[in-house]
Amino acid sequence: MAVDSLALRLHSLLLRDHPGGRPSDVAGVVRWFGAMQAQDMASVLWSLGARLPGVTAAAISAALEDRSVLRTWPMRGTVHLIPSADARWMLELMGVRALAGAAKRREVIGLSLEAAERGVSVLASALAGGKRLTRAECLRTLTGAGIDVGGQQGYHLLWYASQQGVTAIAPHVGKEQTFVLLSDWASASDSPSREEALGIVALRYFRSHGPATVADLARWTGLTVRDCRLGVSVAGDALASIDDLVFDAALSGFEPPPLDDWLALPGFDEYLLGYKDRALMFADPAHFDAVVPGGNGIFQATIVRSGVVVATWKRVLGSRSVVVTVQPLVPLKAGDRKHVAAALQPYASFQELDLDVRWP
């Protein structure tokens, strides 16, 4: 079988039908991916919406309240949306690696281990009994207990409590991030062995991001290449490979239909985040600089045609309409612009607003 990396990657990312079907709800999509980068809540909401046709932002926000998924720092010290039942073993498998650098970070920001541990205890007590506090309320609670939250100390304490498996990030209340006890939000937890956990991570990554390399998996998880190779081995026949590319075995022999579609994806979408080499997604490597201007790690929302990024877009939500400004990266003719508008319409419907597309 000749590997068409782009076609396989698109199918496994749920941008179109997959031979194994596609999840039909929020929990299913998150479990399919294993983890979805979610430091920007608006972006991850649309990452879900783009894969659940016809759903609205309000419906997804309501679904997030059923406690089947949550946000925390399971890997790379970055916030992800993950299945609640997987939170503990993910923190133990991958999140713990971020804790290795915690002591040095505390030294830099002037926070003692004793203060950090006391902060965890204070937050645990404040959230006991099923309580839910906003970020501001958590910081006020820490301050009231005599713990300094100035500079980066407050953020570190919130991260540290979640990294220790004590707290987790619950859905927003209004525009405010909230925190809960992990034990309240993930009352049912899976407990695979370490090897089983590595196999689960490998299967979910390559199912959602493949074909990709073991080095890509290591980059995505923060695990060692040795652990990633073990994970692929544990996943066994569920994965297939050609040369150094690993992918969902369900795609072996699968002939995808021709790709000629237009999609509007958010910033921080897993379509661009899970790889070291993104050459397949850009007609010109220089276009990546427009998606991540200045290399600052902030990914812009993208318009994708047949898997290739052709423009970026920014939106302003109004009371009746969403104004979207599109910045082309390649020449777009009048017909192309109509396709772009059509690709953006699902986002406007997702927000339950009219669409107003503007061009520079």
PLY file of the C-alpha trace (Angstrom):
ply
format ascii 1.0
element vertex 360
property float x
property float y
property float z
element edge 359
property int vertex1
property int vertex2
end_header
0.00 0.00 0.00
1.35 3.42 -0.91
0.95 5.79 2.01
-0.77 9.07 1.24
0.20 10.69 4.53
-2.01 13.70 4.08
-5.15 11.74 3.22
-4.70 9.29 6.06
-3.93 12.06 8.51
-7.07 13.94 7.58
-9.26 10.89 7.96
-7.82 10.00 11.33
-8.31 13.56 12.55
-12.07 13.37 11.98
-12.07 16.20 9.49
-14.10 13.81 7.37
-15.50 10.28 7.69
-13.23 7.62 9.15
-13.73 3.94 8.24
-14.27 3.19 11.92
-17.00 5.81 12.19
-16.91 9.04 14.13
-17.86 9.91 17.72
-21.20 11.65 18.08
-20.71 13.56 21.32
-18.18 15.63 23.24
-16.93 12.79 25.42
-16.46 10.57 22.37
-14.40 13.14 20.47
-12.15 13.82 23.47
-11.62 10.12 24.07
-10.83 9.60 20.36
-8.09 12.19 20.51
-6.93 11.14 23.97
-6.20 14.78 24.79
-7.03 18.09 23.08
-4.92 21.15 23.81
-7.18 23.53 25.70
-5.38 26.48 27.23
-7.70 28.66 25.12
-11.28 27.69 25.92
-12.83 29.34 22.86
-10.49 27.40 20.59
-11.15 23.99 22.08
-14.90 24.59 22.01
-14.70 25.10 18.24
-12.28 22.16 17.87
-15.13 20.09 19.27
-17.81 21.93 17.29
-15.95 21.46 14.01
-16.15 17.69 14.57
-19.75 17.58 15.74
-21.77 19.00 12.82
-24.80 21.04 13.79
-23.90 21.40 17.46
-23.84 24.83 19.11
-21.37 26.37 21.54
-24.11 26.45 24.17
-24.77 22.73 23.71
-21.08 21.87 24.06
-20.74 24.05 27.16
-23.74 22.22 28.65
-22.21 18.84 27.75
-18.98 19.76 29.54
-20.96 19.94 32.78
-21.69 16.20 32.80
-18.18 15.58 34.21
-17.20 13.06 31.52
-14.29 15.32 30.51
-12.19 17.91 32.31
-9.23 20.21 31.83
-5.91 19.81 33.56
-2.17 19.67 32.83
-1.69 15.99 31.81
1.44 16.48 29.70
4.03 19.01 28.59
2.87 21.39 31.35
0.05 22.47 29.02
-3.70 22.49 29.66
-5.60 19.77 27.78
-9.16 18.52 27.70
-9.13 14.82 28.59
-11.57 12.07 29.65
-12.18 12.47 33.38
-11.70 8.76 34.02
-8.18 9.00 32.54
-7.01 12.02 34.51
-5.19 10.21 37.33
-3.24 7.76 35.21
-2.36 10.45 32.68
-0.99 12.66 35.44
0.98 9.74 36.85
2.30 8.68 33.44
3.03 12.01 31.74
2.17 14.89 34.06
4.66 13.76 36.65
7.46 14.61 34.22
6.55 18.29 34.49
6.88 18.11 38.28
10.57 17.32 37.86
11.20 20.96 37.03
8.88 22.39 39.68
11.60 22.95 42.30
13.71 25.02 39.91
10.67 27.05 38.86
9.78 27.75 42.50
13.31 28.95 43.11
13.01 31.38 40.20
9.68 32.84 41.37
10.56 32.84 45.06
8.11 30.21 46.28
9.10 27.63 48.89
8.09 23.97 48.81
6.40 24.45 52.16
4.25 27.30 50.78
3.39 25.24 47.70
2.30 22.25 49.77
0.32 24.48 52.11
-1.33 26.07 49.10
-2.47 22.65 47.89
-3.92 21.92 51.33
-5.72 25.27 51.47
-7.28 24.75 48.04
-8.31 21.19 48.92
-10.10 22.42 52.03
-11.75 25.32 50.23
-13.12 23.05 47.48
-14.26 20.24 49.79
-17.91 19.31 49.76
-18.36 19.66 46.02
-17.57 23.36 45.93
-16.46 25.14 42.78
-14.41 28.32 42.88
-13.37 30.73 40.17
-9.71 31.41 39.59
-10.06 34.76 41.37
-11.76 33.11 44.34
-8.99 30.52 44.57
-6.35 33.24 44.63
-8.26 35.20 47.28
-8.53 32.05 49.37
-4.76 31.52 49.16
-4.10 35.15 50.05
-6.46 34.88 53.01
-4.40 31.96 54.27
-1.28 34.12 54.20
0.17 32.66 50.99
1.69 35.11 48.52
0.16 34.86 45.03
2.02 37.80 43.49
3.86 37.53 40.18
3.80 33.97 38.87
3.27 32.40 42.29
-0.51 32.23 42.05
-0.43 30.48 38.67
2.20 28.05 39.94
0.08 27.15 42.95
-2.99 26.48 40.82
-0.90 24.39 38.43
0.84 22.54 41.25
-2.42 21.55 42.95
-3.77 20.15 39.68
-0.47 18.51 38.77
-0.57 16.72 42.12
-4.00 15.33 41.24
-5.82 17.33 43.92
-7.71 19.85 41.77
-8.83 20.14 38.15
-10.20 22.85 35.89
-13.98 22.79 35.50
-15.94 24.59 32.76
-16.10 28.36 32.84
-18.72 30.21 34.80
-19.40 33.14 32.52
-15.93 34.10 31.34
-14.14 32.88 34.45
-12.12 29.69 34.76
-13.21 27.52 37.69
-11.56 24.85 39.83
-12.92 21.74 41.54
-11.53 18.75 43.38
-10.38 16.10 40.93
-11.96 13.44 43.16
-15.36 15.15 42.72
-15.10 15.52 38.95
-13.46 12.14 38.28
-15.18 9.93 40.81
-14.76 6.93 38.48
-11.13 6.47 37.45
-9.52 3.89 35.19
-6.35 2.29 36.54
-4.31 0.68 33.76
-0.81 -0.58 34.44
2.03 1.60 33.21
2.52 -0.53 30.09
-1.21 -0.59 29.39
-1.31 3.19 29.78
1.51 3.60 27.27
-0.42 1.44 24.83
-3.59 3.50 25.28
-1.72 6.76 24.69
0.01 5.38 21.58
-3.22 4.03 20.12
-5.17 7.25 20.68
-2.39 9.46 19.35
-1.82 7.53 16.15
-5.54 6.99 15.64
-6.15 10.73 15.80
-2.86 12.11 14.46
-1.43 9.34 12.30
0.40 8.67 10.18
3.13 10.09 12.36
6.42 9.00 13.81
7.36 7.71 17.25
9.34 10.94 17.64
6.09 12.86 17.04
4.42 10.85 19.81
7.30 11.64 22.14
7.03 15.32 21.29
3.24 15.32 21.88
3.34 13.48 25.21
6.67 14.57 26.64
7.49 10.88 27.18
10.81 9.31 26.25
11.21 7.73 22.82
11.80 4.43 24.60
8.45 4.64 26.36
6.75 5.62 23.11
8.18 2.62 21.31
6.94 0.41 24.12
3.50 1.98 23.79
3.38 1.16 20.07
4.39 -2.41 20.86
1.68 -2.73 23.51
-0.96 -1.35 21.10
-0.07 -4.26 18.84
-2.25 -5.03 15.83
-4.43 -1.95 16.44
-1.62 0.04 14.78
0.13 -0.46 11.47
3.28 1.08 10.05
5.14 1.68 6.83
8.75 2.78 7.11
8.78 5.10 10.14
5.12 6.14 9.86
2.63 4.65 12.31
-1.14 4.87 11.85
-4.49 3.34 12.75
-4.61 -0.19 11.31
-8.22 0.48 10.26
-6.79 2.71 7.53
-4.78 -0.10 5.93
-6.09 -0.67 2.44
-8.58 2.15 2.82
-9.02 4.27 -0.31
-10.08 7.75 0.77
-12.21 9.81 -1.60
-10.57 12.75 -3.39
-9.89 15.68 -1.11
-11.42 18.96 -2.23
-13.02 20.59 0.76
-12.70 23.80 2.75
-12.64 23.87 6.55
-12.40 26.59 9.19
-10.37 25.44 12.20
-9.56 27.30 15.42
-6.16 28.23 16.71
-4.54 25.52 18.83
-6.34 22.78 16.91
-4.73 19.35 17.13
-4.52 19.31 13.33
-1.40 21.46 13.55
-0.19 20.82 17.09
0.79 17.17 17.10
3.85 17.14 14.86
7.41 18.32 14.48
7.24 18.34 10.66
4.17 20.20 9.38
5.29 20.43 5.75
2.19 18.53 4.59
-0.09 21.27 5.90
1.56 24.24 4.18
2.11 25.03 0.51
5.02 27.23 1.58
6.96 26.70 4.84
6.92 30.47 5.32
3.15 30.30 5.83
3.73 28.70 9.22
5.18 32.02 10.38
1.82 33.64 9.64
-0.02 31.00 11.66
2.38 31.36 14.59
3.62 34.95 14.18
6.97 35.57 15.77
7.19 31.93 16.85
5.43 32.89 20.07
3.49 29.64 20.39
0.14 31.33 19.77
-1.56 29.56 16.86
-3.97 31.56 14.70
-7.25 30.12 13.43
-6.88 28.70 9.92
-8.76 28.07 6.70
-7.77 24.67 5.32
-8.36 23.52 1.76
-7.83 19.81 1.08
-5.65 19.65 4.17
-3.46 22.64 3.27
-3.61 25.92 5.19
-4.53 28.71 2.78
-5.54 31.56 5.12
-5.87 32.67 8.73
-8.94 34.26 10.29
-9.92 36.31 13.30
-13.39 36.86 14.65
-15.24 39.43 16.73
-18.50 38.25 18.29
-21.33 40.77 18.27
-24.86 40.59 19.58
-26.29 39.56 16.21
-23.37 38.61 14.01
-19.80 37.40 14.05
-17.40 39.52 12.01
-14.64 37.36 10.53
-11.58 38.93 8.92
-9.75 36.57 6.59
-6.06 36.97 5.74
-5.14 34.87 2.67
-1.78 33.13 2.52
-2.23 32.15 -1.12
-4.10 33.93 -3.94
-7.84 33.35 -3.55
-10.13 34.06 -6.49
-13.78 35.09 -6.21
-14.89 31.44 -6.29
-12.39 30.54 -3.59
-13.71 33.33 -1.39
-17.19 31.88 -1.66
-15.78 28.55 -0.46
-14.13 30.32 2.47
-17.42 31.95 3.44
-19.16 28.57 3.21
-16.46 27.02 5.43
-16.99 29.76 8.02
-20.77 29.43 8.07
-20.73 26.40 10.42
-18.77 28.50 12.91
-21.36 31.28 12.77
-24.12 28.70 13.23
-22.14 27.24 16.13
-22.24 30.67 17.76
-25.89 31.10 16.73
-25.01 34.34 14.93
-25.12 35.72 11.40
-21.85 35.67 9.46
-20.08 38.80 8.20
-16.89 37.94 6.27
-14.39 40.70 5.56
-11.22 40.72 3.46
-8.15 42.97 3.67
0 1
1 2
2 3
3 4
4 5
5 6
6 7
7 8
8 9
9 10
10 11
11 12
12 13
13 14
14 15
15 16
16 17
17 18
18 19
19 20
20 21
21 22
22 23
23 24
24 25
25 26
26 27
27 28
28 29
29 30
30 31
31 32
32 33
33 34
34 35
35 36
36 37
37 38
38 39
39 40
40 41
41 42
42 43
43 44
44 45
45 46
46 47
47 48
48 49
49 50
50 51
51 52
52 53
53 54
54 55
55 56
56 57
57 58
58 59
59 60
60 61
61 62
62 63
63 64
64 65
65 66
66 67
67 68
68 69
69 70
70 71
71 72
72 73
73 74
74 75
75 76
76 77
77 78
78 79
79 80
80 81
81 82
82 83
83 84
84 85
85 86
86 87
87 88
88 89
89 90
90 91
91 92
92 93
93 94
94 95
95 96
96 97
97 98
98 99
99 100
100 101
101 102
102 103
103 104
104 105
105 106
106 107
107 108
108 109
109 110
110 111
111 112
112 113
113 114
114 115
115 116
116 117
117 118
118 119
119 120
120 121
121 122
122 123
123 124
124 125
125 126
126 127
127 128
128 129
129 130
130 131
131 132
132 133
133 134
134 135
135 136
136 137
137 138
138 139
139 140
140 141
141 142
142 143
143 144
144 145
145 146
146 147
147 148
148 149
149 150
150 151
151 152
152 153
153 154
154 155
155 156
156 157
157 158
158 159
159 160
160 161
161 162
162 163
163 164
164 165
165 166
166 167
167 168
168 169
169 170
170 171
171 172
172 173
173 174
174 175
175 176
176 177
177 178
178 179
179 180
180 181
181 182
182 183
183 184
184 185
185 186
186 187
187 188
188 189
189 190
190 191
191 192
192 193
193 194
194 195
195 196
196 197
197 198
198 199
199 200
200 201
201 202
202 203
203 204
204 205
205 206
206 207
207 208
208 209
209 210
210 211
211 212
212 213
213 214
214 215
215 216
216 217
217 218
218 219
219 220
220 221
221 222
222 223
223 224
224 225
225 226
226 227
227 228
228 229
229 230
230 231
231 232
232 233
233 234
234 235
235 236
236 237
237 238
238 239
239 240
240 241
241 242
242 243
243 244
244 245
245 246
246 247
247 248
248 249
249 250
250 251
251 252
252 253
253 254
254 255
255 256
256 257
257 258
258 259
259 260
260 261
261 262
262 263
263 264
264 265
265 266
266 267
267 268
268 269
269 270
270 271
271 272
272 273
273 274
274 275
275 276
276 277
277 278
278 279
279 280
280 281
281 282
282 283
283 284
284 285
285 286
286 287
287 288
288 289
289 290
290 291
291 292
292 293
293 294
294 295
295 296
296 297
297 298
298 299
299 300
300 301
301 302
302 303
303 304
304 305
305 306
306 307
307 308
308 309
309 310
310 311
311 312
312 313
313 314
314 315
315 316
316 317
317 318
318 319
319 320
320 321
321 322
322 323
323 324
324 325
325 326
326 327
327 328
328 329
329 330
330 331
331 332
332 333
333 334
334 335
335 336
336 337
337 338
338 339
339 340
340 341
341 342
342 343
343 344
344 345
345 346
346 347
347 348
348 349
349 350
350 351
351 352
352 353
353 354
354 355
355 356
356 357
357 358
358 359
